[in-house]
Amino acid sequence: MIQQKKYKEQYVSLQKEYDAVYKDIMRNGLDTNGPYTKKLEDSIKEITGRKYAFATISGTGAIWAAIYALDLIGKKVAIAGYNYEACANPFITLCKPVFFDCDEDMLIDVDKIPKNCEALMLVNYNGNVVDYDKVRSKFKGKIIADCSQSLGAKYKGRNDGFFGDVSIFAFGGGKPMGTRGFAGIIATDNKQLAHRIDCAINLGKPARSRYSKSEMLGFRGAGQELQCGLAHAGFKHLCKWQKRRQTIIRRVWAELEHLPIRFIKHRAYCESSYHKIPLEVDKREKFIRYMKDNGVEARFTYVTNWSEIFGTGKVLPMSKRLSNNTCNLPLSPFMKDAEVGKIIKLVKQYFNKG
């Protein structure tokens, strides 16, 4: 099966670095908030230009931290109705989400951002970046930018991760920079906000003040040394992996664009990180089943209609359309040319058979 998460191939590529991280952590009794946590945080600060960065237990943990640090509990937050569970659940649980529609490329529809919200949550799905300048002109509240799928992408020539009151990253196995398990980062340029983030992920007090009184509410959310170390190990390969993903997806586009498929691509202002191969196709379930039956892990994208189930019940037309028609094909820098060729061949066969 050709899969999105190619753990074995990833380990072979990074075996020396991974083994060194594991042995160092075990021999020296490292746990949390240690040297590998700092290395990962420093790497994010370097690539994004952010002043402060904090490793978290997961990308979702970074979202929880943002809610705590930005004081959004019980407040209205604008969030797209087309979203993955990890990006929606924290706001549904702690805030008053106001759902609005997405555009046809799975990103927020900036023209439909609701008014009178304390904050906005945006997600750069598939490595494609939201038009930040347009967002800035439309929305004046607090902004959380989820860049988990767009690490390595650029917005108007600038590395993604710089925009918003906070930016968020995740390092799960299928992300542009993977680990084995989960890790996250939350970054900001605001010193006071950085202090609140530090408290939020360390049970209400800064990591360095473990035995002082709590300053605010928080949770057990700090980064773990093993996951941070594994995530950091791949950073020197990020540009190489990005180029490989770009080569693969451009080959797929070139050979399959004549078929009745709508590939979801980046826009002129954005250089994508090419996280996956997202597409819209009729009879999606039949297409996914055919690909899986023949050894390719095609996947559904985001199928929950959040506005209808957890919101006011209002139907968001584009969110509904995409949740019914979109899926993705695997895209990994560890794919062999023969695997790419198999994906292309199977898609052609599917449509040739009608």
N, C-alpha and C positions, 0 to 999 in steps of 0.2 A: 504494500500500500504506500503510495506517495503521499506523505503527510506534511502539514504545515510545521509541526514541531519535529525537528530532526535531531533528537537528543544524542543519539549515538555518534552521528557525524560531527556534531558540535563538540563532543568530548574528544574525539580523535583529533580535531583541529586544534583544540586548546588543552590537550592532556597535560602538557608540561606545566602550564600556568595553573590549571585547576588543581593538580596534585600538590603543587607547592603551596597554594592557599590552604588547602585542607590540612596538610601536615603542620603548617605554621600555627594554624588556629588550634589544632588538637594538642600540639606540644607545648604551646604557651598559654593554654587555658583561656583563649579569647572568647567573648560572648556577645555583648552588645556595646555600642558606642565606643568601639576600638579603632585601630589603625585602618582597617579595611572599610569601615563606615566612613572615615574621613577621606580616604582615597576616592571613594565613589562620589561623595559630596563635592570634593574638589574638582573632579572630572566634569560634573554637571555645571559647576560655576564657571569653569574654563570654557566650555562649549557654548554656554548660553549668555555669559557675561553677567549673570546674577551675582549679587553680593553675598547672599546667604542661601544655604541649602541644607536640608535635613533628611537623612535617610529614614524611611518608614518601613513597617513590616510588609506593606504591599502598596500598590497603586491606590487601591480602595482606601487603605489606611491614610494615605495622603489626602484623599478627599475628606475623610472624617476630620483630619487635622485642620484642613482649611475651614470647615464649618465652625469648629471650635474657635480657631484663632481669629476668624473674621466676625465672630459673634453673630452667627446667622441662625442659631437655634430658635425655632418658632417664627422665623421671618420669611417673607416672600422671596423666592429665588426663581428666576426664569430659567427653564431647562427644556431642551428639545424633547418632543414626544417620541422621536426616533432615537433610541439610545440603548446601550448595553446595560445589563442589570447592575454591574459594578458602579456605573456612573449615575444611576438613578436612585438606587436603594437608599444611600445615605441621606439624600434630600427628602425623600418620601418619609423617612423615619424621623428626622430631626427638624425639618423645615416645612414651609408651606409652598410646595412647588407649583409654579404657574407654567403649564405646558404650552409650547407653541410649535409651529411646524418647521420641518427641515426643508432644504432645497433638494433638487434631484440628484445632487452629488453626495447626499448623506450628511452634509454639514448644516449648521443652523441657518435658517432663512433670516438674515440680518434685518430685513425690512419688516419682519413680523415679531421682533423682540417685544414682549409686552411691557407696558409702562408700569410705573409705581411698584417696581420690584427693588429690593435692597441689593440684590446681586444677580449676576448672570453666570451660568455654567456653560462653557463651550468645549467641544471635543473635536480634535483634528483627526477624524476617522480616516483609515486607510493610508495615513501618512500625508494626507492633503490638508493644507492649512486654511483656516477661515480667513477672510479678508479683514485683518486687524484694523486697518485704517478706517474702514467702513463701520466696524463695530464701535470704534472710539467716537465716531461722529454721531452714532445713534444712541449710545448707552452711556450714562454718566455714573452708574453705580459701581459697586465692587465687582471684580471679574476674576473668575477661576478659569484658567486655560489648561485643559487636559491634553498634554502633548505625549501621552504614552505611546501612541502609534506613529508619532512624527519626529522622534529623535533622529537627527540627521537631516531632516527636511530644512528648507530655507524659505523665509518669507521676504520677498524683494531683496534677496541676496544675503539676508541675515539669518544665522542659525536660529531655528525655532526654540522656544522656551523662555524668551525674554519678555513676553507680553503678559499683561494682567497684574493684579495685586499679588497673585501667586500663580505659579505654573507647576504642573504635576507630571510625574513620569512613573511608568511601571516597567518592570523588568521580568515579566513572566516568560515562559519558554518560547512563546511565539512572537514576542516583541522584537523590534529592530535590534535591541541589545538584550539578549535573553539570559536567564539564570536557570537554576534547577529548583523550581518552587516559585516563590514570590518575593519581590522587594520593590520598594518605591522611593521616590524623592519628592519633596515639596520645596520649592525655591521662591525667594522674594528679594526685593531690594530695600524693603522697609525694616529698619532696625527694631522698632517696637513690635511689629508684626512677627518678626523672626523670634523674638523672645516668647511671644504667645504660642507660636508653633512648637518651640522647644518644650514649653510647659505642657501643651496639649498631648504630645506623644510620649510624655514621661509622667503620666498620672497626675498632672497639674502643677509640676514644679520642674525647673530646668534640670537637665541631665547631671550637671555638675553639683547640684544641691539636693541630692537624693534624700537627705535626712532633715531638710528644712520643712517648714509648713507649706501646705499647698497654696498656690496663688489663684488657681482657677480649676475648673473641671478638666479632666483629661482621661486618657486611656493608655493601655499598654500598647504603644504603637511604634516604638523606636526600631530602627533597622537592626538586623541580625548580622553578625560578622561573616558567617559562612555565605549567606546569600549576597551580601554586599561585595565580598571578595570575588565570588564567581561572576557577578555582574561587571565589576570593574575590570576583570581580566580581559574582557573582550574589547575594551575601548580603543585600543591601538589598531584594531581591525575594522572599526566602524566604517571608514571611508571605502575600504576594499569591499566589504559586504554590501554597502550601498550601491556601488558600481555594478556588482554582480546581479543584485536584484533588478537594477535598471535594465541591464542587458537582457535578462530573462523576460521581463514584462514587455519590453519593446518588441521582442521576437514574437511573443504571444499576440500582441495587438496586430502586428503586421500580417500575421498569417491567418487571423481569425476575424478581422474587422468586417469582412464581406458577409459574414453570417448574421442571422437575426439575433444579435447580442448587442446590448449597450454596455460597453465598458465604462466604468466610472473613473475619470482621469482628473489629474490636477489642472489648475488653471494657470494662466500666463504669469501671474504674480508669484507663483509658488513652484519650488522645486521639491517634488515629493520624496518621501523616504521609501516609497513603494513597499508598504507593509504587507499587503496581500494583493490578490488580483480580484477586485470586486466587480460584479457585473449584475445586470438586470436581464432576466430572460422569462419568457412565457413558460407556463407549466414547470415552474421551478422544481417541484418535488420530483417530477419525472426525470429532469436533467440531473439532479443530485443523485438519485438512485442509480441511474445509468453509469455515472462516473464512479461511484463507490463500488458498484458491481464489477467494474473493470479495473479496480485498483488505484483510483485517485480519490483522495479525501476532499471532495467538494463539501462545503458547509453552508448551512443557513447563516444569515447575518443576524439582525436583531428583529425578533418577531413579536415582542410584547408591545401592544398599543397602550402606552402608559397613560395617556390622557383619558382614554375610555375606561380603563380599569382602576387607576389610582388617582385620577383627576376629576374634572367636572363632568366627564362623559362626552365632551365635545370631540367630534371626529376631525382629525387633522388629515386632509386628503393626501398630501405627499407622504407623510409618515405611514399612512395606511397602505398606500401603493407600494412603497419600498419594503415594508415589513412582509408583504405578500409575494414580492417578485425578486428580491435580491438574494444573492449568494456569493460565495467567493471560492476561488481555486487556490491551492497552496502556492506559496512563493517563499523560497528560502535561499540564502546565499550558498547553502550546502547542497543544492540540487545539482545533479549531473545533467549534461546536455541531453543524454538519452531520456532522462525523466521528463525534461521539458518537451522533448519531441513526442513522448507518449501522451502527455496532456493534450497537446495540439492535435495529435492524430485522433484521440478519442472524441474530442469536441467535434471535429469534422465528421467522424463516423456517425455521431449522434444525430446531426442535422441531415446528413445524407440519407439516413434511414427514415427520416420524417418523424 
